[in-house]
Amino acid sequence: MIEQDERDFQSISFEVVPTEDGWDRDDPRWLAIENTLLASLDQAELLDRGANSATPGKKGAADAIIVALGSAGVVTALRDVFREWLRLQASRSITLRLRDRDREVEVKLTNADIDDLPELIDRLRHPSDG
């Protein structure tokens, strides 16, 4: 595992895009499934309140689910929330999307690679490093 310095995680926010094979994004049943992830992120206090259009319990698809990382400990909490949601169905995945002034980077997570979340977040922060 890559050693992470606490300050590495300050001021990084990214969009979380959950998906599951076979579901239309506007299907009410999918929205209920997506909302379970959103509620878990909210309960763990991982949502970026200033940037989020997503609201737990709200009907309709969220424009974006935004998660902010303020410390290395938050990555552990995020990994736990993602692991729980992904383990419920093998066809689920979560795409992390980082956008800033001059780039957009995406990393797709499945249950098989959730333990690599710290490295994947490092790749989001420093995509040209490797």
N, CA, C and O atoms as a GROMACS GRO file, in nm:
protein
  520
    1MET      N    1   0.082  -0.118   0.000
    1MET     CA    2   0.000   0.000   0.000
    1MET      C    3   0.087   0.125   0.000
    1MET      O    4   0.195   0.127   0.060
    2ILE      N    5   0.040   0.227  -0.066
    2ILE     CA    6   0.110   0.355  -0.069
    2ILE      C    7   0.086   0.426   0.063
    2ILE      O    8  -0.028   0.435   0.108
    3GLU      N    9   0.191   0.476   0.125
    3GLU     CA   10   0.176   0.556   0.247
    3GLU      C   11   0.111   0.688   0.207
    3GLU      O   12   0.154   0.753   0.112
    4GLN      N   13   0.008   0.727   0.279
    4GLN     CA   14  -0.062   0.851   0.249
    4GLN      C   15  -0.041   0.952   0.359
    4GLN      O   16  -0.063   0.920   0.476
    5ASP      N   17   0.001   1.069   0.325
    5ASP     CA   18   0.017   1.180   0.418
    5ASP      C   19  -0.119   1.247   0.435
    5ASP      O   20  -0.193   1.262   0.338
    6GLU      N   21  -0.153   1.286   0.558
    6GLU     CA   22  -0.283   1.351   0.585
    6GLU      C   23  -0.308   1.467   0.491
    6GLU      O   24  -0.421   1.483   0.443
    7ARG      N   25  -0.209   1.548   0.462
    7ARG     CA   26  -0.234   1.665   0.379
    7ARG      C   27  -0.258   1.629   0.232
    7ARG      O   28  -0.308   1.712   0.157
    8ASP      N   29  -0.222   1.506   0.190
    8ASP     CA   30  -0.250   1.464   0.053
    8ASP      C   31  -0.398   1.464   0.022
    8ASP      O   32  -0.437   1.481  -0.094
    9PHE      N   33  -0.481   1.446   0.124
    9PHE     CA   34  -0.624   1.432   0.101
    9PHE      C   35  -0.700   1.562   0.118
    9PHE      O   36  -0.820   1.566   0.092
   10GLN      N   37  -0.635   1.667   0.161
   10GLN     CA   38  -0.705   1.793   0.177
   10GLN      C   39  -0.746   1.846   0.041
   10GLN      O   40  -0.670   1.841  -0.055
   11SER      N   41  -0.866   1.895   0.035
   11SER     CA   42  -0.922   1.962  -0.082
   11SER      C   43  -0.936   1.876  -0.207
   11SER      O   44  -0.930   1.928  -0.318
   12ILE      N   45  -0.955   1.746  -0.192
   12ILE     CA   46  -0.990   1.664  -0.307
   12ILE      C   47  -1.136   1.624  -0.294
   12ILE      O   48  -1.179   1.569  -0.193
   13SER      N   49  -1.211   1.652  -0.398
   13SER     CA   50  -1.350   1.611  -0.408
   13SER      C   51  -1.367   1.538  -0.540
   13SER      O   52  -1.305   1.574  -0.640
   14PHE      N   53  -1.450   1.437  -0.540
   14PHE     CA   54  -1.474   1.368  -0.666
   14PHE      C   55  -1.618   1.319  -0.672
   14PHE      O   56  -1.685   1.302  -0.570
   15GLU      N   57  -1.660   1.297  -0.794
   15GLU     CA   58  -1.796   1.247  -0.818
   15GLU      C   59  -1.795   1.095  -0.807
   15GLU      O   60  -1.702   1.028  -0.853
   16VAL      N   61  -1.899   1.042  -0.745
   16VAL     CA   62  -1.918   0.898  -0.730
   16VAL      C   63  -2.032   0.858  -0.822
   16VAL      O   64  -2.143   0.911  -0.811
   17VAL      N   65  -2.005   0.765  -0.914
   17VAL     CA   66  -2.106   0.721  -1.010
   17VAL      C   67  -2.129   0.571  -0.991
   17VAL      O   68  -2.053   0.490  -1.044
   18PRO      N   69  -2.233   0.532  -0.916
   18PRO     CA   70  -2.261   0.390  -0.897
   18PRO      C   71  -2.336   0.334  -1.017
   18PRO      O   72  -2.418   0.402  -1.078
   19THR      N   73  -2.306   0.209  -1.051
   19THR     CA   74  -2.377   0.142  -1.160
   19THR      C   75  -2.395  -0.006  -1.125
   19THR      O   76  -2.322  -0.062  -1.043
   20GLU      N   77  -2.492  -0.065  -1.189
   20GLU     CA   78  -2.513  -0.208  -1.178
   20GLU      C   79  -2.568  -0.256  -1.312
   20GLU      O   80  -2.663  -0.198  -1.365
   21ASP      N   81  -2.508  -0.360  -1.366
   21ASP     CA   82  -2.550  -0.412  -1.495
   21ASP      C   83  -2.700  -0.442  -1.495
   21ASP      O   84  -2.753  -0.497  -1.399
   22GLY      N   85  -2.766  -0.404  -1.604
   22GLY     CA   86  -2.906  -0.437  -1.622
   22GLY      C   87  -3.005  -0.333  -1.573
   22GLY      O   88  -3.126  -0.351  -1.589
   23TRP      N   89  -2.957  -0.224  -1.513
   23TRP     CA   90  -3.048  -0.123  -1.461
   23TRP      C   91  -3.040   0.004  -1.544
   23TRP      O   92  -2.932   0.050  -1.580
   24ASP      N   93  -3.157   0.061  -1.572
   24ASP     CA   94  -3.166   0.193  -1.633
   24ASP      C   95  -3.152   0.296  -1.522
   24ASP      O   96  -3.210   0.278  -1.414
   25ARG      N   97  -3.078   0.401  -1.545
   25ARG     CA   98  -3.052   0.502  -1.442
   25ARG      C   99  -3.180   0.567  -1.388
   25ARG      O  100  -3.181   0.614  -1.275
   26ASP      N  101  -3.286   0.570  -1.467
   26ASP     CA  102  -3.411   0.634  -1.425
   26ASP      C  103  -3.514   0.536  -1.368
   26ASP      O  104  -3.623   0.577  -1.330
   27ASP      N  105  -3.480   0.408  -1.363
   27ASP     CA  106  -3.572   0.308  -1.308
   27ASP      C  107  -3.588   0.333  -1.158
   27ASP      O  108  -3.488   0.343  -1.086
   28PRO      N  109  -3.712   0.344  -1.108
   28PRO     CA  110  -3.733   0.369  -0.965
   28PRO      C  111  -3.666   0.265  -0.874
   28PRO      O  112  -3.623   0.297  -0.763
   29ARG      N  113  -3.658   0.141  -0.921
   29ARG     CA  114  -3.591   0.037  -0.840
   29ARG      C  115  -3.442   0.064  -0.832
   29ARG      O  116  -3.381   0.044  -0.727
   30TRP      N  117  -3.381   0.110  -0.943
   30TRP     CA  118  -3.239   0.146  -0.940
   30TRP      C  119  -3.217   0.267  -0.848
   30TRP      O  120  -3.120   0.271  -0.773
   31LEU      N  121  -3.307   0.364  -0.856
   31LEU     CA  122  -3.293   0.482  -0.772
   31LEU      C  123  -3.294   0.443  -0.623
   31LEU      O  124  -3.223   0.504  -0.543
   32ALA      N  125  -3.374   0.344  -0.588
   32ALA     CA  126  -3.376   0.297  -0.449
   32ALA      C  127  -3.243   0.231  -0.413
   32ALA      O  128  -3.193   0.250  -0.302
   33ILE      N  129  -3.186   0.156  -0.505
   33ILE     CA  130  -3.055   0.092  -0.482
   33ILE      C  131  -2.947   0.198  -0.468
   33ILE      O  132  -2.865   0.193  -0.376
   34GLU      N  133  -2.947   0.295  -0.559
   34GLU     CA  134  -2.850   0.404  -0.555
   34GLU      C  135  -2.864   0.482  -0.425
   34GLU      O  136  -2.764   0.525  -0.366
   35ASN      N  137  -2.987   0.501  -0.380
   35ASN     CA  138  -3.011   0.577  -0.259
   35ASN      C  139  -2.953   0.508  -0.135
   35ASN      O  140  -2.917   0.575  -0.038
   36THR      N  141  -2.943   0.374  -0.137
   36THR     CA  142  -2.881   0.306  -0.022
   36THR      C  143  -2.734   0.346  -0.010
   36THR      O  144  -2.684   0.363   0.101
   37LEU      N  145  -2.664   0.360  -0.123
   37LEU     CA  146  -2.525   0.405  -0.119
   37LEU      C  147  -2.518   0.549  -0.072
   37LEU      O  148  -2.434   0.583   0.012
   38LEU      N  149  -2.604   0.632  -0.125
   38LEU     CA  150  -2.607   0.773  -0.088
   38LEU      C  151  -2.633   0.789   0.062
   38LEU      O  152  -2.568   0.870   0.129
   39ALA      N  153  -2.728   0.713   0.116
   39ALA     CA  154  -2.759   0.720   0.258
   39ALA      C  155  -2.641   0.675   0.343
   39ALA      O  156  -2.614   0.732   0.449
   40SER      N  157  -2.569   0.572   0.298
   40SER     CA  158  -2.451   0.525   0.371
   40SER      C  159  -2.340   0.628   0.370
   40SER      O  160  -2.273   0.648   0.471
   41LEU      N  161  -2.320   0.694   0.256
   41LEU     CA  162  -2.220   0.801   0.248
   41LEU      C  163  -2.259   0.917   0.338
   41LEU      O  164  -2.173   0.977   0.403
   42ASP      N  165  -2.388   0.948   0.342
   42ASP     CA  166  -2.436   1.056   0.428
   42ASP      C  167  -2.419   1.021   0.575
   42ASP      O  168  -2.372   1.104   0.654
   43GLN      N  169  -2.455   0.900   0.612
   43GLN     CA  170  -2.442   0.857   0.751
   43GLN      C  171  -2.296   0.860   0.797
   43GLN      O  172  -2.268   0.892   0.913
   44ALA      N  173  -2.204   0.826   0.708
   44ALA     CA  174  -2.061   0.828   0.741
   44ALA      C  175  -2.001   0.968   0.728
   44ALA      O  176  -1.881   0.986   0.746
   45GLU      N  177  -2.086   1.066   0.697
   45GLU     CA  178  -2.044   1.206   0.683
   45GLU      C  179  -1.935   1.223   0.577
   45GLU      O  180  -1.837   1.294   0.599
   46LEU      N  181  -1.954   1.157   0.464
   46LEU     CA  182  -1.857   1.163   0.355
   46LEU      C  183  -1.901   1.252   0.239
   46LEU      O  184  -1.822   1.278   0.149
   47LEU      N  185  -2.026   1.298   0.241
   47LEU     CA  186  -2.075   1.381   0.132
   47LEU      C  187  -2.021   1.523   0.144
   47LEU      O  188  -2.013   1.578   0.254
   48ASP      N  189  -1.986   1.582   0.032
   48ASP     CA  190  -1.944   1.722   0.027
   48ASP      C  191  -2.071   1.806   0.020
   48ASP      O  192  -2.127   1.825  -0.088
   49ARG      N  193  -2.116   1.856   0.133
   49ARG     CA  194  -2.243   1.928   0.141
   49ARG      C  195  -2.246   2.052   0.052
   49ARG      O  196  -2.352   2.086   0.000
   50GLY      N  197  -2.135   2.118   0.034
   50GLY     CA  198  -2.132   2.238  -0.047
   50GLY      C  199  -2.146   2.212  -0.196
   50GLY      O  200  -2.190   2.300  -0.270
   51ALA      N  201  -2.109   2.094  -0.241
   51ALA     CA  202  -2.107   2.065  -0.384
   51ALA      C  203  -2.214   1.966  -0.428
   51ALA      O  204  -2.229   1.942  -0.547
   52ASN      N  205  -2.289   1.909  -0.334
   52ASN     CA  206  -2.377   1.799  -0.367
   52ASN      C  207  -2.515   1.840  -0.412
   52ASN      O  208  -2.578   1.927  -0.353
   53SER      N  209  -2.560   1.775  -0.519
   53SER     CA  210  -2.700   1.786  -0.558
   53SER      C  211  -2.776   1.664  -0.509
   53SER      O  212  -2.898   1.660  -0.516
   54ALA      N  213  -2.702   1.565  -0.459
   54ALA     CA  214  -2.763   1.442  -0.412
   54ALA      C  215  -2.813   1.459  -0.269
   54ALA      O  216  -2.744   1.516  -0.184
   55THR      N  217  -2.934   1.408  -0.245
   55THR     CA  218  -2.993   1.416  -0.113
   55THR      C  219  -3.050   1.279  -0.078
   55THR      O  220  -3.137   1.229  -0.151
   56PRO      N  221  -3.005   1.217   0.031
   56PRO     CA  222  -3.061   1.088   0.068
   56PRO      C  223  -3.212   1.096   0.085
   56PRO      O  224  -3.264   1.190   0.145
   57GLY      N  225  -3.282   0.996   0.029
   57GLY     CA  226  -3.427   0.990   0.041
   57GLY      C  227  -3.501   1.069  -0.065
   57GLY      O  228  -3.623   1.056  -0.076
   58LYS      N  229  -3.430   1.150  -0.144
   58LYS     CA  230  -3.494   1.230  -0.248
   58LYS      C  231  -3.529   1.141  -0.367
   58LYS      O  232  -3.451   1.054  -0.406
   59LYS      N  233  -3.645   1.163  -0.423
   59LYS     CA  234  -3.684   1.087  -0.542
   59LYS      C  235  -3.615   1.144  -0.664
   59LYS      O  236  -3.588   1.264  -0.671
   60GLY      N  237  -3.586   1.057  -0.760
   60GLY     CA  238  -3.518   1.099  -0.881
   60GLY      C  239  -3.368   1.082  -0.870
   60GLY      O  240  -3.313   1.077  -0.760
   61ALA      N  241  -3.304   1.073  -0.984
   61ALA     CA  242  -3.159   1.052  -0.987
   61ALA      C  243  -3.086   1.178  -0.944
   61ALA      O  244  -3.128   1.289  -0.976
   62ALA      N  245  -2.980   1.158  -0.872
   62ALA     CA  246  -2.896   1.271  -0.833
   62ALA      C  247  -2.818   1.319  -0.954
   62ALA      O  248  -2.772   1.238  -1.035
   63ASP      N  249  -2.802   1.450  -0.967
   63ASP     CA  250  -2.718   1.501  -1.074
   63ASP      C  251  -2.575   1.454  -1.053
   63ASP      O  252  -2.506   1.419  -1.148
   64ALA      N  253  -2.532   1.456  -0.928
   64ALA     CA  254  -2.398   1.410  -0.894
   64ALA      C  255  -2.391   1.379  -0.745
   64ALA      O  256  -2.454   1.447  -0.664
   65ILE      N  257  -2.315   1.278  -0.712
   65ILE     CA  258  -2.284   1.246  -0.573
   65ILE      C  259  -2.139   1.287  -0.554
   65ILE      O  260  -2.050   1.228  -0.614
   66ILE      N  261  -2.115   1.387  -0.472
   66ILE     CA  262  -1.981   1.440  -0.454
   66ILE      C  263  -1.930   1.402  -0.315
   66ILE      O  264  -1.998   1.426  -0.214
   67VAL      N  265  -1.811   1.344  -0.311
   67VAL     CA  266  -1.747   1.304  -0.186
   67VAL      C  267  -1.619   1.384  -0.172
   67VAL      O  268  -1.544   1.400  -0.268
   68ALA      N  269  -1.596   1.435  -0.052
   68ALA     CA  270  -1.475   1.512  -0.024
   68ALA      C  271  -1.387   1.434   0.073
   68ALA      O  272  -1.436   1.374   0.168
   69LEU      N  273  -1.259   1.437   0.048
   69LEU     CA  274  -1.163   1.372   0.137
   69LEU      C  275  -1.086   1.478   0.212
   69LEU      O  276  -1.019   1.562   0.151
   70GLY      N  277  -1.094   1.474   0.344
   70GLY     CA  278  -1.023   1.571   0.425
   70GLY      C  279  -0.910   1.510   0.504
   70GLY      O  280  -0.826   1.583   0.556
   71SER      N  281  -0.905   1.376   0.514
   71SER     CA  282  -0.797   1.311   0.587
   71SER      C  283  -0.783   1.168   0.536
   71SER      O  284  -0.872   1.115   0.470
   72ALA      N  285  -0.670   1.108   0.568
   72ALA     CA  286  -0.646   0.970   0.527
   72ALA      C  287  -0.749   0.876   0.591
   72ALA      O  288  -0.786   0.776   0.531
   73GLY      N  289  -0.796   0.909   0.712
   73GLY     CA  290  -0.896   0.826   0.778
   73GLY      C  291  -1.027   0.822   0.702
   73GLY      O  292  -1.101   0.724   0.712
   74VAL      N  293  -1.057   0.926   0.628
   74VAL     CA  294  -1.179   0.930   0.549
   74VAL      C  295  -1.174   0.824   0.439
   74VAL      O  296  -1.277   0.768   0.404
   75VAL      N  297  -1.057   0.798   0.384
   75VAL     CA  298  -1.044   0.696   0.280
   75VAL      C  299  -1.084   0.559   0.335
   75VAL      O  300  -1.149   0.481   0.265
   76THR      N  301  -1.048   0.530   0.458
   76THR     CA  302  -1.086   0.404   0.519
   76THR      C  303  -1.238   0.395   0.533
   76THR      O  304  -1.297   0.292   0.502
   77ALA      N  305  -1.300   0.501   0.579
   77ALA     CA  306  -1.446   0.503   0.592
   77ALA      C  307  -1.513   0.489   0.456
   77ALA      O  308  -1.612   0.417   0.442
   78LEU      N  309  -1.458   0.557   0.356
   78LEU     CA  310  -1.512   0.549   0.220
   78LEU      C  311  -1.500   0.407   0.166
   78LEU      O  312  -1.594   0.355   0.106
   79ARG      N  313  -1.384   0.346   0.187
   79ARG     CA  314  -1.363   0.208   0.142
   79ARG      C  315  -1.465   0.115   0.206
   79ARG      O  316  -1.519   0.027   0.139
   80ASP      N  317  -1.492   0.133   0.336
   80ASP     CA  318  -1.588   0.048   0.405
   80ASP      C  319  -1.729   0.063   0.349
   80ASP      O  320  -1.800  -0.036   0.330
   81VAL      N  321  -1.770   0.187   0.323
   81VAL     CA  322  -1.903   0.212   0.265
   81VAL      C  323  -1.911   0.150   0.125
   81VAL      O  324  -2.009   0.083   0.093
   82PHE      N  325  -1.809   0.174   0.043
   82PHE     CA  326  -1.810   0.118  -0.093
   82PHE      C  327  -1.810  -0.035  -0.089
   82PHE      O  328  -1.883  -0.099  -0.165
   83ARG      N  329  -1.728  -0.094  -0.002
   83ARG     CA  330  -1.719  -0.240   0.007
   83ARG      C  331  -1.856  -0.300   0.039
   83ARG      O  332  -1.898  -0.397  -0.024
   84GLU      N  333  -1.925  -0.242   0.136
   84GLU     CA  334  -2.055  -0.294   0.176
   84GLU      C  335  -2.154  -0.287   0.060
   84GLU      O  336  -2.229  -0.382   0.037
   85TRP      N  337  -2.155  -0.177  -0.012
   85TRP     CA  338  -2.249  -0.161  -0.122
   85TRP      C  339  -2.213  -0.253  -0.240
   85TRP      O  340  -2.302  -0.314  -0.300
   86LEU      N  341  -2.086  -0.263  -0.272
   86LEU     CA  342  -2.044  -0.346  -0.386
   86LEU      C  343  -2.064  -0.496  -0.360
   86LEU      O  344  -2.097  -0.570  -0.452
   87ARG      N  345  -2.045  -0.539  -0.238
   87ARG     CA  346  -2.053  -0.683  -0.207
   87ARG      C  347  -2.193  -0.740  -0.225
   87ARG      O  348  -2.208  -0.862  -0.238
   88LEU      N  349  -2.295  -0.656  -0.226
   88LEU     CA  350  -2.432  -0.703  -0.236
   88LEU      C  351  -2.469  -0.756  -0.374
   88LEU      O  352  -2.566  -0.830  -0.388
   89GLN      N  353  -2.393  -0.720  -0.476
   89GLN     CA  354  -2.423  -0.765  -0.612
   89GLN      C  355  -2.294  -0.762  -0.694
   89GLN      O  356  -2.228  -0.658  -0.703
   90ALA      N  357  -2.257  -0.874  -0.752
   90ALA     CA  358  -2.131  -0.884  -0.826
   90ALA      C  359  -2.125  -0.790  -0.946
   90ALA      O  360  -2.016  -0.752  -0.988
   91SER      N  361  -2.239  -0.753  -1.001
   91SER     CA  362  -2.238  -0.669  -1.122
   91SER      C  363  -2.232  -0.520  -1.091
   91SER      O  364  -2.244  -0.438  -1.182
   92ARG      N  365  -2.215  -0.484  -0.964
   92ARG     CA  366  -2.206  -0.342  -0.927
   92ARG      C  367  -2.064  -0.290  -0.945
   92ARG      O  368  -1.966  -0.362  -0.932
   93SER      N  369  -2.057  -0.161  -0.976
   93SER     CA  370  -1.928  -0.092  -0.981
   93SER      C  371  -1.950   0.053  -0.941
   93SER      O  372  -2.063   0.103  -0.941
   94ILE      N  373  -1.841   0.118  -0.907
   94ILE     CA  374  -1.844   0.259  -0.872
   94ILE      C  375  -1.732   0.327  -0.949
   94ILE      O  376  -1.617   0.284  -0.942
   95THR      N  377  -1.766   0.431  -1.021
   95THR     CA  378  -1.666   0.510  -1.091
   95THR      C  379  -1.641   0.637  -1.011
   95THR      O  380  -1.735   0.707  -0.973
   96LEU      N  381  -1.515   0.665  -0.985
   96LEU     CA  382  -1.475   0.789  -0.920
   96LEU      C  383  -1.425   0.882  -1.029
   96LEU      O  384  -1.340   0.845  -1.109
   97ARG      N  385  -1.479   1.003  -1.032
   97ARG     CA  386  -1.448   1.098  -1.138
   97ARG      C  387  -1.396   1.227  -1.075
   97ARG      O  388  -1.467   1.292  -0.998
   98LEU      N  389  -1.273   1.263  -1.107
   98LEU     CA  390  -1.213   1.386  -1.058
   98LEU      C  391  -1.202   1.483  -1.174
   98LEU      O  392  -1.146   1.451  -1.280
   99ARG      N  393  -1.256   1.602  -1.154
   99ARG     CA  394  -1.245   1.708  -1.255
   99ARG      C  395  -1.180   1.828  -1.191
   99ARG      O  396  -1.219   1.870  -1.082
  100ASP      N  397  -1.083   1.883  -1.259
  100ASP     CA  398  -1.030   2.011  -1.214
  100ASP      C  399  -1.009   2.098  -1.336
  100ASP      O  400  -1.060   2.068  -1.443
  101ARG      N  401  -0.935   2.205  -1.321
  101ARG     CA  402  -0.924   2.304  -1.428
  101ARG      C  403  -0.884   2.246  -1.564
  101ARG      O  404  -0.940   2.286  -1.666
  102ASP      N  405  -0.789   2.155  -1.567
  102ASP     CA  406  -0.734   2.114  -1.695
  102ASP      C  407  -0.737   1.963  -1.720
  102ASP      O  408  -0.669   1.915  -1.810
  103ARG      N  409  -0.815   1.889  -1.641
  103ARG     CA  410  -0.819   1.745  -1.666
  103ARG      C  411  -0.944   1.681  -1.606
  103ARG      O  412  -1.010   1.738  -1.520
  104GLU      N  413  -0.972   1.563  -1.655
  104GLU     CA  414  -1.075   1.478  -1.598
  104GLU      C  415  -1.018   1.338  -1.591
  104GLU      O  416  -0.967   1.286  -1.691
  105VAL      N  417  -1.025   1.276  -1.473
  105VAL     CA  418  -0.970   1.144  -1.453
  105VAL      C  419  -1.079   1.055  -1.394
  105VAL      O  420  -1.154   1.099  -1.307
  106GLU      N  421  -1.088   0.932  -1.443
  106GLU     CA  422  -1.185   0.837  -1.391
  106GLU      C  423  -1.116   0.709  -1.349
  106GLU      O  424  -1.020   0.665  -1.412
  107VAL      N  425  -1.165   0.650  -1.241
  107VAL     CA  426  -1.118   0.520  -1.195
  107VAL      C  427  -1.242   0.438  -1.160
  107VAL      O  428  -1.329   0.485  -1.086
  108LYS      N  429  -1.249   0.317  -1.213
  108LYS     CA  430  -1.364   0.230  -1.186
  108LYS      C  431  -1.326   0.128  -1.079
  108LYS      O  432  -1.222   0.063  -1.087
  109LEU      N  433  -1.414   0.115  -0.978
  109LEU     CA  434  -1.395   0.021  -0.868
  109LEU      C  435  -1.497  -0.092  -0.876
  109LEU      O  436  -1.614  -0.070  -0.907
  110THR      N  437  -1.451  -0.211  -0.848
  110THR     CA  438  -1.540  -0.325  -0.830
  110THR      C  439  -1.509  -0.386  -0.694
  110THR      O  440  -1.416  -0.342  -0.626
  111ASN      N  441  -1.586  -0.484  -0.654
  111ASN     CA  442  -1.560  -0.549  -0.526
  111ASN      C  443  -1.421  -0.611  -0.522
  111ASN      O  444  -1.359  -0.619  -0.416
  112ALA      N  445  -1.371  -0.656  -0.636
  112ALA     CA  446  -1.241  -0.722  -0.642
  112ALA      C  447  -1.125  -0.628  -0.611
  112ALA      O  448  -1.021  -0.672  -0.562
  113ASP      N  449  -1.140  -0.498  -0.639
  113ASP     CA  450  -1.027  -0.407  -0.618
  113ASP      C  451  -1.053  -0.298  -0.515
  113ASP      O  452  -0.980  -0.199  -0.511
  114ILE      N  453  -1.155  -0.316  -0.431
  114ILE     CA  454  -1.189  -0.213  -0.333
  114ILE      C  455  -1.078  -0.190  -0.232
  114ILE      O  456  -1.063  -0.078  -0.182
  115ASP      N  457  -0.999  -0.292  -0.200
  115ASP     CA  458  -0.889  -0.274  -0.104
  115ASP      C  459  -0.780  -0.184  -0.159
  115ASP      O  460  -0.696  -0.135  -0.083
  116ASP      N  461  -0.779  -0.162  -0.288
  116ASP     CA  462  -0.679  -0.075  -0.351
  116ASP      C  463  -0.724   0.070  -0.356
  116ASP      O  464  -0.662   0.152  -0.424
  117LEU      N  465  -0.831   0.105  -0.285
  117LEU     CA  466  -0.885   0.241  -0.291
  117LEU      C  467  -0.780   0.349  -0.263
  117LEU      O  468  -0.777   0.448  -0.336
  118PRO      N  469  -0.694   0.336  -0.161
  118PRO     CA  470  -0.594   0.442  -0.141
  118PRO      C  471  -0.506   0.465  -0.264
  118PRO      O  472  -0.477   0.579  -0.300
  119GLU      N  473  -0.463   0.357  -0.329
  119GLU     CA  474  -0.382   0.372  -0.450
  119GLU      C  475  -0.462   0.432  -0.564
  119GLU      O  476  -0.410   0.513  -0.641
  120LEU      N  477  -0.588   0.394  -0.575
  120LEU     CA  478  -0.672   0.448  -0.682
  120LEU      C  479  -0.696   0.597  -0.662
  120LEU      O  480  -0.695   0.674  -0.758
  121ILE      N  481  -0.716   0.637  -0.538
  121ILE     CA  482  -0.734   0.780  -0.511
  121ILE      C  483  -0.605   0.855  -0.540
  121ILE      O  484  -0.608   0.967  -0.591
  122ASP      N  485  -0.492   0.793  -0.509
  122ASP     CA  486  -0.364   0.856  -0.542
  122ASP      C  487  -0.353   0.874  -0.694
  122ASP      O  488  -0.303   0.976  -0.740
  123ARG      N  489  -0.399   0.776  -0.770
  123ARG     CA  490  -0.398   0.787  -0.917
  123ARG      C  491  -0.490   0.900  -0.962
  123ARG      O  492  -0.459   0.970  -1.059
  124LEU      N  493  -0.602   0.918  -0.894
  124LEU     CA  494  -0.690   1.030  -0.928
  124LEU      C  495  -0.620   1.163  -0.903
  124LEU      O  496  -0.631   1.256  -0.984
  125ARG      N  497  -0.549   1.172  -0.794
  125ARG     CA  498  -0.480   1.296  -0.759
  125ARG      C  499  -0.359   1.322  -0.848
  125ARG      O  500  -0.329   1.438  -0.880
  126HIS      N  501  -0.289   1.217  -0.887
  126HIS     CA  502  -0.164   1.233  -0.962
  126HIS      C  503  -0.165   1.140  -1.084
  126HIS      O  504  -0.086   1.045  -1.089
  127PRO      N  505  -0.250   1.163  -1.183
  127PRO     CA  506  -0.266   1.068  -1.295
  127PRO      C  507  -0.141   1.055  -1.382
  127PRO      O  508  -0.123   0.950  -1.445
  128SER      N  509  -0.057   1.154  -1.389
  128SER     CA  510   0.060   1.145  -1.476
  128SER      C  511   0.177   1.073  -1.409
  128SER      O  512   0.279   1.048  -1.474
  129ASP      N  513   0.163   1.038  -1.280
  129ASP     CA  514   0.271   0.970  -1.209
  129ASP      C  515   0.277   0.822  -1.238
  129ASP      O  516   0.372   0.755  -1.196
  130GLY      N  517   0.180   0.768  -1.309
  130GLY     CA  518   0.193   0.626  -1.333
  130GLY      C  519   0.071   0.568  -1.379
  130GLY      O  520   0.065   0.447  -1.404
   0.00000   0.00000   0.00000
